[in-house]
Amino acid sequence: MRRDKLRQAFRREGHYLLRSNLPEEDPARLWQHYVQLTEIEAVFRTLKSDLAIRPIHHQKDSRIEAHIFVSFLAYCLYVTLRQRLRTLAPGLTPRAVLEKMSAIQMVDVRVPTTDGRLLILPRYTQPEKDHQMLLHELHLQLPAQPPPRILQQEIESVVEGANV
């Protein structure tokens, strides 16, 4: 065993060596940039894993920017949920809450009328007991069920379009 090498390793234990091409003179500023970089990388890992945002290949700059914007909004909501969970339900993770709440879905109930119109009743599925408990713990409340809509279109064209 080489004691000098072991001594050097112990001296470096728990220390970082940052190498940079930035002409910054202040080491604290370089460290701040490094921490910021690691936080940004963590955000993208979260976006890809917890929020299940997969790569989408856009052809137009405006669509790329819109995708980034929606992803950023999703991340902001995720962080807000994480902060809320820390204070109101410390044992829960945002991922667990999102998985649990994904069972509540929005559906359109379509009812044809006798005069050829289509009645559309947008409804979310009724939350179960555990969903209601979770909503109560987080001081959240589902919005009122949306009002029905009536389409003037012929039923056949709507039904044919749905079957395609």
OpenMM code with the backbone's topology and positions (N, CA, C; nanometers):
from openmm import Vec3, app, unit

residues = "MET ARG ARG ASP LYS LEU ARG GLN ALA PHE ARG ARG GLU GLY HIS TYR LEU LEU ARG SER ASN LEU PRO GLU GLU ASP PRO ALA ARG LEU TRP GLN HIS TYR VAL GLN LEU THR GLU ILE GLU ALA VAL PHE ARG THR LEU LYS SER ASP LEU ALA ILE ARG PRO ILE HIS HIS GLN LYS ASP SER ARG ILE GLU ALA HIS ILE PHE VAL SER PHE LEU ALA TYR CYS LEU TYR VAL THR LEU ARG GLN ARG LEU ARG THR LEU ALA PRO GLY LEU THR PRO ARG ALA VAL LEU GLU LYS MET SER ALA ILE GLN MET VAL ASP VAL ARG VAL PRO THR THR ASP GLY ARG LEU LEU ILE LEU PRO ARG TYR THR GLN PRO GLU LYS ASP HIS GLN MET LEU LEU HIS GLU LEU HIS LEU GLN LEU PRO ALA GLN PRO PRO PRO ARG ILE LEU GLN GLN GLU ILE GLU SER VAL VAL GLU GLY ALA ASN VAL".split()
positions = [
    Vec3(0.0834, -0.1165, 0.0000),
    Vec3(0.0000, 0.0000, 0.0000),
    Vec3(0.0896, 0.1251, 0.0000),
    Vec3(0.0528, 0.2221, -0.0852),
    Vec3(0.1295, 0.3462, -0.0927),
    Vec3(0.0641, 0.4507, -0.0017),
    Vec3(0.1283, 0.4760, 0.1098),
    Vec3(0.0719, 0.5646, 0.2114),
    Vec3(0.0583, 0.7092, 0.1607),
    Vec3(0.1512, 0.7538, 0.0774),
    Vec3(0.1431, 0.8905, 0.0268),
    Vec3(0.0181, 0.9109, -0.0609),
    Vec3(-0.0130, 0.8122, -0.1439),
    Vec3(-0.1334, 0.8200, -0.2283),
    Vec3(-0.2593, 0.8165, -0.1425),
    Vec3(-0.2604, 0.7319, -0.0400),
    Vec3(-0.3744, 0.7221, 0.0500),
    Vec3(-0.3949, 0.8550, 0.1244),
    Vec3(-0.2853, 0.9170, 0.1689),
    Vec3(-0.2928, 1.0452, 0.2380),
    Vec3(-0.3516, 1.1522, 0.1444),
    Vec3(-0.3107, 1.1548, 0.0182),
    Vec3(-0.3635, 1.2513, -0.0791),
    Vec3(-0.5132, 1.2296, -0.1013),
    Vec3(-0.5519, 1.1043, -0.1106),
    Vec3(-0.6937, 1.0733, -0.1313),
    Vec3(-0.7778, 1.1207, -0.0132),
    Vec3(-0.7279, 1.0998, 0.1094),
    Vec3(-0.8006, 1.1454, 0.2280),
    Vec3(-0.8111, 1.2976, 0.2318),
    Vec3(-0.7071, 1.3671, 0.1894),
    Vec3(-0.7108, 1.5141, 0.1878),
    Vec3(-0.8139, 1.5669, 0.0885),
    Vec3(-0.8330, 1.4963, -0.0208),
    Vec3(-0.9281, 1.5403, -0.1238),
    Vec3(-1.0708, 1.4948, -0.0951),
    Vec3(-1.0894, 1.4065, -0.0004),
    Vec3(-1.2211, 1.3509, 0.0302),
    Vec3(-1.3210, 1.4635, 0.0601),
    Vec3(-1.4332, 1.4637, -0.0129),
    Vec3(-1.5369, 1.5639, 0.0103),
    Vec3(-1.5095, 1.6976, -0.0547),
    Vec3(-1.4094, 1.7081, -0.1376),
    Vec3(-1.3765, 1.8328, -0.2056),
    Vec3(-1.4033, 1.8177, -0.3549),
    Vec3(-1.4394, 1.9274, -0.4167),
    Vec3(-1.4616, 1.9296, -0.5609),
    Vec3(-1.3508, 2.0092, -0.6275),
    Vec3(-1.3146, 1.9660, -0.7436),
    Vec3(-1.2224, 2.0424, -0.8257),
    Vec3(-1.2994, 2.0812, -0.9514),
    Vec3(-1.3257, 2.2101, -0.9657),
    Vec3(-1.3977, 2.2586, -1.0823),
    Vec3(-1.2982, 2.3150, -1.1816),
    Vec3(-1.3133, 2.2682, -1.3022),
    Vec3(-1.2277, 2.3168, -1.4089),
    Vec3(-1.3176, 2.3898, -1.5075),
    Vec3(-1.2816, 2.5092, -1.5454),
    Vec3(-1.3708, 2.5896, -1.6275),
    Vec3(-1.2928, 2.6692, -1.7306),
    Vec3(-1.3619, 2.7031, -1.8374),
    Vec3(-1.3035, 2.7915, -1.9382),
    Vec3(-1.3513, 2.9356, -1.9182),
    Vec3(-1.4300, 2.9584, -1.8122),
    Vec3(-1.4786, 3.0937, -1.7849),
    Vec3(-1.3670, 3.1767, -1.7211),
    Vec3(-1.3525, 3.3007, -1.7634),
    Vec3(-1.2461, 3.3846, -1.7078),
    Vec3(-1.2831, 3.4442, -1.5720),
    Vec3(-1.3829, 3.3904, -1.5073),
    Vec3(-1.4292, 3.4412, -1.3776),
    Vec3(-1.3187, 3.4288, -1.2739),
    Vec3(-1.2972, 3.5325, -1.2002),
    Vec3(-1.1894, 3.5322, -1.1013),
    Vec3(-1.2369, 3.4797, -0.9658),
    Vec3(-1.3628, 3.5033, -0.9348),
    Vec3(-1.4158, 3.4677, -0.8033),
    Vec3(-1.4596, 3.3208, -0.8014),
    Vec3(-1.3954, 3.2365, -0.7210),
    Vec3(-1.4329, 3.0951, -0.7140),
    Vec3(-1.5775, 3.0740, -0.6669),
    Vec3(-1.6263, 3.1635, -0.5821),
    Vec3(-1.7646, 3.1509, -0.5341),
    Vec3(-1.8629, 3.1662, -0.6498),
    Vec3(-1.8317, 3.2557, -0.7425),
    Vec3(-1.9185, 3.2762, -0.8602),
    Vec3(-1.9168, 3.1525, -0.9499),
    Vec3(-1.7988, 3.0928, -0.9690),
    Vec3(-1.7901, 2.9691, -1.0484),
    Vec3(-1.8706, 2.8583, -0.9820),
    Vec3(-1.8611, 2.8478, -0.8496),
    Vec3(-1.9376, 2.7460, -0.7778),
    Vec3(-2.0877, 2.7696, -0.7951),
    Vec3(-2.1297, 2.8944, -0.7927),
    Vec3(-2.2703, 2.9286, -0.8112),
    Vec3(-2.3183, 2.8844, -0.9505),
    Vec3(-2.2352, 2.9078, -1.0527),
    Vec3(-2.2692, 2.8621, -1.1880),
    Vec3(-2.2820, 2.7100, -1.1923),
    Vec3(-2.1926, 2.6414, -1.1243),
    Vec3(-2.1948, 2.4953, -1.1231),
    Vec3(-2.3213, 2.4430, -1.0546),
    Vec3(-2.3575, 2.5008, -0.9418),
    Vec3(-2.4785, 2.4585, -0.8707),
    Vec3(-2.6011, 2.4847, -0.9571),
    Vec3(-2.6027, 2.5982, -1.0251),
    Vec3(-2.7135, 2.6316, -1.1142),
    Vec3(-2.7237, 2.5290, -1.2274),
    Vec3(-2.6117, 2.4894, -1.2813),
    Vec3(-2.6096, 2.3886, -1.3872),
    Vec3(-2.6659, 2.2555, -1.3381),
    Vec3(-2.6265, 2.2133, -1.2186),
    Vec3(-2.6783, 2.0865, -1.1659),
    Vec3(-2.8278, 2.0944, -1.1406),
    Vec3(-2.8781, 2.2115, -1.0983),
    Vec3(-3.0229, 2.2280, -1.0780),
    Vec3(-3.0977, 2.2201, -1.2105),
    Vec3(-3.0433, 2.2798, -1.3137),
    Vec3(-3.1071, 2.2748, -1.4457),
    Vec3(-3.1091, 2.1304, -1.4974),
    Vec3(-3.0007, 2.0582, -1.4793),
    Vec3(-2.9976, 1.9179, -1.5208),
    Vec3(-3.1009, 1.8359, -1.4436),
    Vec3(-3.1166, 1.8648, -1.3151),
    Vec3(-3.2167, 1.7943, -1.2343),
    Vec3(-3.3577, 1.8246, -1.2844),
    Vec3(-3.3810, 1.9488, -1.3267),
    Vec3(-3.5115, 1.9860, -1.3816),
    Vec3(-3.5423, 1.9017, -1.5046),
    Vec3(-3.4470, 1.8886, -1.5948),
    Vec3(-3.4718, 1.8115, -1.7158),
    Vec3(-3.4907, 1.6631, -1.6847),
    Vec3(-3.4193, 1.6105, -1.5850),
    Vec3(-3.4428, 1.4713, -1.5438),
    Vec3(-3.5846, 1.4558, -1.4915),
    Vec3(-3.6292, 1.5538, -1.4126),
    Vec3(-3.7658, 1.5503, -1.3595),
    Vec3(-3.8667, 1.5575, -1.4724),
    Vec3(-3.8437, 1.6476, -1.5667),
    Vec3(-3.9358, 1.6604, -1.6796),
    Vec3(-3.9481, 1.5305, -1.7567),
    Vec3(-3.8359, 1.4632, -1.7749),
    Vec3(-3.8377, 1.3396, -1.8546),
    Vec3(-3.8937, 1.2217, -1.7769),
    Vec3(-3.8682, 1.2137, -1.6456),
    Vec3(-3.9112, 1.0955, -1.5707),
    Vec3(-4.0444, 1.1178, -1.5011),
    Vec3(-4.0496, 1.2059, -1.4031),
    Vec3(-4.1706, 1.2224, -1.3226),
    Vec3(-4.2879, 1.2755, -1.4029),
    Vec3(-4.2633, 1.3687, -1.4934),
    Vec3(-4.3729, 1.4244, -1.5722),
    Vec3(-4.3964, 1.3487, -1.7022),
    Vec3(-4.3128, 1.2514, -1.7309),
    Vec3(-4.3272, 1.1663, -1.8498),
    Vec3(-4.3351, 1.2483, -1.9789),
    Vec3(-4.2531, 1.3523, -1.9865),
    Vec3(-4.2464, 1.4315, -2.1095),
    Vec3(-4.1371, 1.3706, -2.1956),
    Vec3(-4.1782, 1.3154, -2.3055),
    Vec3(-4.0837, 1.2459, -2.3923),
    Vec3(-4.0339, 1.3424, -2.5001),
    Vec3(-3.9263, 1.3068, -2.5646),
    Vec3(-3.8784, 1.3956, -2.6723),
    Vec3(-3.9789, 1.4006, -2.7874),
    Vec3(-4.0057, 1.5194, -2.8325),
    Vec3(-4.0924, 1.5402, -2.9476),
    Vec3(-4.0120, 1.6227, -3.0471),
    Vec3(-4.0103, 1.5794, -3.1696),
    Vec3(-3.9288, 1.6473, -3.2709),
    Vec3(-4.0177, 1.7424, -3.3505),
    Vec3(-3.9988, 1.8716, -3.3280),
    Vec3(-4.0770, 1.9741, -3.3966),
    Vec3(-3.9992, 2.0259, -3.5173),
    Vec3(-4.0733, 2.0768, -3.6134),
    Vec3(-4.0116, 2.1299, -3.7339),
    Vec3(-4.0033, 2.2828, -3.7336),
    Vec3(-4.0853, 2.3470, -3.6507),
    Vec3(-4.0899, 2.4932, -3.6508),
    Vec3(-4.0439, 2.5471, -3.5166),
    Vec3(-3.9743, 2.6612, -3.5217),
    Vec3(-3.9248, 2.7235, -3.3990),
    Vec3(-4.0377, 2.7575, -3.3028),
    Vec3(-4.1504, 2.8046, -3.3558),
    Vec3(-4.2616, 2.8428, -3.2673),
    Vec3(-4.3151, 2.7219, -3.1910),
    Vec3(-4.3166, 2.6070, -3.2533),
    Vec3(-4.3634, 2.4856, -3.1858),
    Vec3(-4.2622, 2.4379, -3.0817),
    Vec3(-4.1352, 2.4540, -3.1122),
    Vec3(-4.0306, 2.4187, -3.0149),
    Vec3(-4.0455, 2.5061, -2.8908),
    Vec3(-4.0604, 2.6369, -2.9140),
    Vec3(-4.0756, 2.7296, -2.8016),
    Vec3(-4.2021, 2.6994, -2.7222),
    Vec3(-4.3111, 2.6659, -2.7906),
    Vec3(-4.4361, 2.6327, -2.7217),
    Vec3(-4.4189, 2.5062, -2.6378),
    Vec3(-4.3491, 2.4078, -2.6912),
    Vec3(-4.3256, 2.2831, -2.6174),
    Vec3(-4.2420, 2.3100, -2.4920),
    Vec3(-4.1389, 2.3921, -2.5057),
    Vec3(-4.0556, 2.4270, -2.3904),
    Vec3(-4.1381, 2.5027, -2.2870),
    Vec3(-4.2227, 2.5936, -2.3343),
    Vec3(-4.3058, 2.6719, -2.2435),
    Vec3(-4.4025, 2.5823, -2.1654),
    Vec3(-4.4691, 2.4907, -2.2346),
    Vec3(-4.5628, 2.3992, -2.1675),
    Vec3(-4.4867, 2.3086, -2.0703),
    Vec3(-4.3702, 2.2633, -2.1101),
    Vec3(-4.2882, 2.1804, -2.0207),
    Vec3(-4.2474, 2.2592, -1.8965),
    Vec3(-4.2119, 2.3853, -1.9159),
    Vec3(-4.1736, 2.4689, -1.8029),
    Vec3(-4.2924, 2.4915, -1.7091),
    Vec3(-4.4104, 2.5158, -1.7656),
    Vec3(-4.5299, 2.5318, -1.6823),
    Vec3(-4.5593, 2.4047, -1.6032),
    Vec3(-4.5435, 2.2901, -1.6687),
    Vec3(-4.5636, 2.1625, -1.5990),
    Vec3(-4.4638, 2.1490, -1.4849),
    Vec3(-4.3413, 2.1887, -1.5086),
    Vec3(-4.2410, 2.1819, -1.4025),
    Vec3(-4.2765, 2.2768, -1.2879),
    Vec3(-4.3229, 2.3968, -1.3187),
    Vec3(-4.3628, 2.4919, -1.2141),
    Vec3(-4.4746, 2.4337, -1.1284),
    Vec3(-4.5721, 2.3707, -1.1917),
    Vec3(-4.6804, 2.3074, -1.1158),
    Vec3(-4.6280, 2.1925, -1.0309),
    Vec3(-4.5329, 2.1185, -1.0854),
    Vec3(-4.4725, 2.0066, -1.0123),
    Vec3(-4.4011, 2.0564, -0.8869),
    Vec3(-4.3242, 2.1648, -0.9011),
    Vec3(-4.2520, 2.2214, -0.7870),
    Vec3(-4.3507, 2.2771, -0.6845),
    Vec3(-4.4565, 2.3406, -0.7313),
    Vec3(-4.5590, 2.3925, -0.6406),
    Vec3(-4.6227, 2.2787, -0.5626),
    Vec3(-4.6524, 2.1688, -0.6298),
    Vec3(-4.7082, 2.0519, -0.5619),
    Vec3(-4.6095, 1.9972, -0.4595),
    Vec3(-4.4827, 1.9903, -0.4956),
    Vec3(-4.3808, 1.9407, -0.4031),
    Vec3(-4.3742, 2.0281, -0.2771),
    Vec3(-4.3781, 2.1600, -0.2940),
    Vec3(-4.3747, 2.2511, -0.1798),
    Vec3(-4.4986, 2.2338, -0.0927),
    Vec3(-4.6125, 2.2187, -0.1564),
    Vec3(-4.7377, 2.2012, -0.0828),
    Vec3(-4.7359, 2.0705, -0.0042),
    Vec3(-4.6800, 1.9660, -0.0662),
    Vec3(-4.6720, 1.8367, 0.0020),
    Vec3(-4.5793, 1.8436, 0.1233),
    Vec3(-4.4725, 1.9199, 0.1140),
    Vec3(-4.3794, 1.9310, 0.2272),
    Vec3(-4.4483, 1.9823, 0.3525),
    Vec3(-4.5389, 2.0794, 0.3342),
    Vec3(-4.6043, 2.1379, 0.4509),
    Vec3(-4.7307, 2.0626, 0.4915),
    Vec3(-4.8072, 2.0120, 0.3948),
    Vec3(-4.9376, 1.9538, 0.4269),
    Vec3(-4.9381, 1.8010, 0.4356),
    Vec3(-4.8506, 1.7353, 0.3624),
    Vec3(-4.8460, 1.5883, 0.3629),
    Vec3(-4.7020, 1.5442, 0.3418),
    Vec3(-4.6170, 1.5574, 0.4438),
    Vec3(-4.4729, 1.5359, 0.4281),
    Vec3(-4.4311, 1.3980, 0.3782),
    Vec3(-4.5117, 1.2957, 0.3987),
    Vec3(-4.4720, 1.1617, 0.3560),
    Vec3(-4.4946, 1.1343, 0.2089),
    Vec3(-4.5645, 1.2215, 0.1393),
    Vec3(-4.5986, 1.1965, -0.0011),
    Vec3(-4.5008, 1.2639, -0.0964),
    Vec3(-4.4834, 1.2008, -0.2120),
    Vec3(-4.4012, 1.2594, -0.3173),
    Vec3(-4.4923, 1.3082, -0.4295),
    Vec3(-4.4475, 1.4067, -0.5072),
    Vec3(-4.5292, 1.4526, -0.6194),
    Vec3(-4.5612, 1.3396, -0.7176),
    Vec3(-4.4653, 1.2518, -0.7410),
    Vec3(-4.4870, 1.1414, -0.8336),
    Vec3(-4.6022, 1.0521, -0.7859),
    Vec3(-4.6046, 1.0206, -0.6556),
    Vec3(-4.7101, 0.9357, -0.5999),
    Vec3(-4.8466, 1.0032, -0.6131),
    Vec3(-4.8517, 1.1337, -0.5877),
    Vec3(-4.9784, 1.2065, -0.5981),
    Vec3(-5.0260, 1.2103, -0.7431),
    Vec3(-4.9350, 1.2369, -0.8363),
    Vec3(-4.9735, 1.2405, -0.9774),
    Vec3(-5.0236, 1.1042, -1.0248),
    Vec3(-4.9560, 0.9973, -0.9826),
    Vec3(-5.0012, 0.8628, -1.0203),
    Vec3(-5.1398, 0.8344, -0.9633),
    Vec3(-5.1609, 0.8711, -0.8392),
    Vec3(-5.2890, 0.8459, -0.7739),
    Vec3(-5.4004, 0.9254, -0.8402),
    Vec3(-5.3748, 1.0534, -0.8652),
    Vec3(-5.4780, 1.1406, -0.9211),
    Vec3(-5.5022, 1.1167, -1.0707),
    Vec3(-5.4139, 1.0432, -1.1359),
    Vec3(-5.4337, 1.0167, -1.2791),
    Vec3(-5.5569, 0.9303, -1.3040),
    Vec3(-5.6102, 0.8680, -1.1992),
    Vec3(-5.7317, 0.7884, -1.2144),
    Vec3(-5.8535, 0.8766, -1.2380),
    Vec3(-5.8462, 1.0026, -1.1971),
    Vec3(-5.9564, 1.0954, -1.2219),
    Vec3(-5.9396, 1.1472, -1.3646),
    Vec3(-6.0362, 1.1185, -1.4483),
    Vec3(-6.0246, 1.1550, -1.5891),
    Vec3(-6.1448, 1.2353, -1.6344),
    Vec3(-6.1243, 1.3125, -1.7393),
    Vec3(-6.2310, 1.3900, -1.8000),
    Vec3(-6.2838, 1.3123, -1.9194),
    Vec3(-6.4151, 1.2965, -1.9271),
    Vec3(-6.4765, 1.2245, -2.0385),
    Vec3(-6.5893, 1.3092, -2.0964),
    Vec3(-6.6196, 1.2858, -2.2240),
    Vec3(-6.7344, 1.3484, -2.2892),
    Vec3(-6.8409, 1.2427, -2.3097),
    Vec3(-6.9549, 1.2614, -2.2458),
    Vec3(-7.0692, 1.1720, -2.2673),
    Vec3(-7.1497, 1.2337, -2.3811),
    Vec3(-7.1655, 1.1598, -2.4899),
    Vec3(-7.2348, 1.2101, -2.6087),
    Vec3(-7.3708, 1.1427, -2.6211),
    Vec3(-7.4745, 1.2265, -2.6226),
    Vec3(-7.6113, 1.1756, -2.6284),
    Vec3(-7.6796, 1.2372, -2.7507),
    Vec3(-7.7217, 1.1535, -2.8470),
    Vec3(-7.7943, 1.2086, -2.9624),
    Vec3(-7.9366, 1.2485, -2.9217),
    Vec3(-7.9828, 1.3593, -2.9783),
    Vec3(-8.1192, 1.4040, -2.9515),
    Vec3(-8.2094, 1.3616, -3.0657),
    Vec3(-8.3399, 1.3677, -3.0437),
    Vec3(-8.4356, 1.3238, -3.1468),
    Vec3(-8.4415, 1.4198, -3.2647),
    Vec3(-8.3956, 1.5437, -3.2468),
    Vec3(-8.4003, 1.6411, -3.3572),
    Vec3(-8.2679, 1.6503, -3.4334),
    Vec3(-8.1806, 1.5522, -3.4186),
    Vec3(-8.0581, 1.5463, -3.4979),
    Vec3(-7.9389, 1.6188, -3.4380),
    Vec3(-7.9552, 1.6770, -3.3230),
    Vec3(-7.8427, 1.7440, -3.2579),
    Vec3(-7.7708, 1.6445, -3.1663),
    Vec3(-7.6582, 1.6910, -3.1113),
    Vec3(-7.5788, 1.6055, -3.0232),
    Vec3(-7.5558, 1.6796, -2.8921),
    Vec3(-7.5955, 1.6185, -2.7821),
    Vec3(-7.5744, 1.6732, -2.6494),
    Vec3(-7.4434, 1.6167, -2.5959),
    Vec3(-7.3515, 1.7053, -2.5587),
    Vec3(-7.2220, 1.6628, -2.5065),
    Vec3(-7.2140, 1.7059, -2.3601),
    Vec3(-7.1949, 1.6064, -2.2741),
    Vec3(-7.1825, 1.6314, -2.1309),
    Vec3(-7.0386, 1.6047, -2.0878),
    Vec3(-6.9554, 1.7094, -2.0781),
    Vec3(-6.8191, 1.6861, -2.0287),
    Vec3(-6.8244, 1.6585, -1.8786),
    Vec3(-6.7646, 1.5505, -1.8359),
    Vec3(-6.7673, 1.5113, -1.6952),
    Vec3(-6.6335, 1.4527, -1.6551),
    Vec3(-6.5924, 1.4780, -1.5302),
    Vec3(-6.4773, 1.4063, -1.4778),
    Vec3(-6.5291, 1.2923, -1.3919),
    Vec3(-6.4502, 1.1870, -1.3867),
    Vec3(-6.4912, 1.0692, -1.3117),
    Vec3(-6.4987, 1.1028, -1.1633),
    Vec3(-6.5891, 1.0372, -1.0951),
    Vec3(-6.6091, 1.0638, -0.9529),
    Vec3(-6.4875, 1.0198, -0.8732),
    Vec3(-6.4310, 1.1084, -0.7906),
    Vec3(-6.3148, 1.0701, -0.7101),
    Vec3(-6.3539, 0.9659, -0.6043),
    Vec3(-6.2640, 0.8706, -0.5829),
    Vec3(-6.2880, 0.7686, -0.4811),
    Vec3(-6.2512, 0.8257, -0.3447),
    Vec3(-6.2717, 0.7456, -0.2402),
    Vec3(-6.2463, 0.7919, -0.1025),
    Vec3(-6.1032, 0.8400, -0.0832),
    Vec3(-6.0051, 0.7615, -0.1330),
    Vec3(-5.8653, 0.8018, -0.1142),
    Vec3(-5.8319, 0.9290, -0.1903),
    Vec3(-5.8970, 0.9500, -0.3067),
    Vec3(-5.8769, 1.0757, -0.3798),
    Vec3(-5.9333, 1.1919, -0.2983),
    Vec3(-6.0518, 1.1713, -0.2419),
    Vec3(-6.1149, 1.2771, -0.1632),
    Vec3(-6.0300, 1.3112, -0.0396),
    Vec3(-5.9731, 1.2089, 0.0231),
    Vec3(-5.8859, 1.2331, 0.1385),
    Vec3(-5.7631, 1.3153, 0.0985),
    Vec3(-5.7045, 1.2774, -0.0129),
    Vec3(-5.5856, 1.3476, -0.0613),
    Vec3(-5.6185, 1.4926, -0.0955),
    Vec3(-5.7287, 1.5137, -0.1652),
    Vec3(-5.7709, 1.6498, -0.1980),
    Vec3(-5.7945, 1.7308, -0.0708),
    Vec3(-5.8553, 1.6683, 0.0290),
    Vec3(-5.8818, 1.7368, 0.1557),
    Vec3(-5.7503, 1.7738, 0.2257),
    Vec3(-5.6556, 1.6803, 0.2297),
    Vec3(-5.5257, 1.7060, 0.2956),
    Vec3(-5.4505, 1.8211, 0.2296),
    Vec3(-5.4629, 1.8306, 0.0973),
    Vec3(-5.3914, 1.9349, 0.0226),
    Vec3(-5.4720, 2.0639, 0.0105),
    Vec3(-5.5885, 2.0673, 0.0734),
    Vec3(-5.6767, 2.1847, 0.0667),
    Vec3(-5.7103, 2.2200, -0.0781),
    Vec3(-5.7399, 2.1166, -0.1566),
    Vec3(-5.7766, 2.1356, -0.2966),
    Vec3(-5.9212, 2.0899, -0.3165),
    Vec3(-5.9792, 2.1396, -0.4220),
    Vec3(-6.1167, 2.1046, -0.4522),
    Vec3(-6.1310, 2.0956, -0.6032),
    Vec3(-6.1962, 1.9916, -0.6489),
    Vec3(-6.2190, 1.9797, -0.7927),
    Vec3(-6.3180, 2.0872, -0.8363),
    Vec3(-6.3025, 2.1391, -0.9572),
    Vec3(-6.3973, 2.2405, -1.0048),
    Vec3(-6.5348, 2.1781, -1.0286),
    Vec3(-6.6335, 2.2627, -1.0415),
    Vec3(-6.7685, 2.2144, -1.0722),
    Vec3(-6.7673, 2.1448, -1.2086),
    Vec3(-6.8567, 2.0496, -1.2238),
    Vec3(-6.8676, 1.9810, -1.3534),
    Vec3(-6.9019, 2.0855, -1.4601),
    Vec3(-6.8380, 2.0777, -1.5773),
    Vec3(-6.8656, 2.1758, -1.6836),
    Vec3(-7.0091, 2.1646, -1.7340),
    Vec3(-7.0624, 2.2740, -1.7866),
    Vec3(-7.2002, 2.2698, -1.8387),
    Vec3(-7.2065, 2.1900, -1.9695),
    Vec3(-7.3247, 2.1376, -2.0015),
    Vec3(-7.3394, 2.0619, -2.1271),
    Vec3(-7.3334, 2.1550, -2.2483),
    Vec3(-7.2997, 2.0947, -2.3636),
    Vec3(-7.2974, 2.1678, -2.4910),
    Vec3(-7.3896, 2.0942, -2.5879),
    Vec3(-7.4472, 2.1681, -2.6782),
    Vec3(-7.5308, 2.1064, -2.7817),
    Vec3(-7.4722, 2.1450, -2.9162),
    Vec3(-7.4436, 2.0432, -2.9981),
    Vec3(-7.3918, 2.0675, -3.1321),
    Vec3(-7.5057, 2.0618, -3.2317),
    Vec3(-7.5029, 2.1523, -3.3269),
    Vec3(-7.6060, 2.1590, -3.4301),
    Vec3(-7.5781, 2.0648, -3.5461),
    Vec3(-7.4624, 1.9992, -3.5453),
    Vec3(-7.4225, 1.9140, -3.6570),
    Vec3(-7.5096, 1.7896, -3.6634),
    Vec3(-7.5098, 1.7300, -3.7814),
    Vec3(-7.5791, 1.6023, -3.7987),
    Vec3(-7.5053, 1.4948, -3.7215),
    Vec3(-7.5757, 1.4048, -3.6591),
    Vec3(-7.5170, 1.2988, -3.5792),
    Vec3(-7.4305, 1.2076, -3.6641),
    Vec3(-7.4732, 1.1763, -3.7848),
    Vec3(-7.3979, 1.0825, -3.8682),
    Vec3(-7.2562, 1.1316, -3.8934),
    Vec3(-7.2402, 1.2612, -3.9198),
    Vec3(-7.1065, 1.3112, -3.9501),
    Vec3(-7.0164, 1.3061, -3.8248),
    Vec3(-7.0739, 1.3310, -3.7096),
    Vec3(-6.9957, 1.3254, -3.5865),
    Vec3(-6.9576, 1.1809, -3.5546),
    Vec3(-7.0531, 1.0894, -3.5703),
    Vec3(-7.0274, 0.9488, -3.5412),
    Vec3(-6.9244, 0.8931, -3.6383),
    Vec3(-6.9364, 0.9271, -3.7675),
    Vec3(-6.8396, 0.8800, -3.8668),
    Vec3(-6.7011, 0.9326, -3.8344),
    Vec3(-6.6904, 1.0581, -3.7950),
    Vec3(-6.5604, 1.1152, -3.7613),
    Vec3(-6.4986, 1.0501, -3.6400),
    Vec3(-6.5829, 1.0052, -3.5462),
    Vec3(-6.5319, 0.9396, -3.4254),
    Vec3(-6.4830, 0.7988, -3.4549),
    Vec3(-6.5381, 0.7348, -3.5582),
    Vec3(-6.4990, 0.5982, -3.5910),
    Vec3(-6.3726, 0.5881, -3.6746),
    Vec3(-6.3246, 0.6993, -3.7250),
    Vec3(-6.2063, 0.6971, -3.8117),
    Vec3(-6.0833, 0.6722, -3.7315),
] * unit.nanometer
topology = app.Topology()
chain = topology.addChain("A")
for resn in residues:
    res = topology.addResidue(resn, chain)
    for name in ("N", "CA", "C"):
        topology.addAtom(name, app.Element.getBySymbol(name[0]), res)
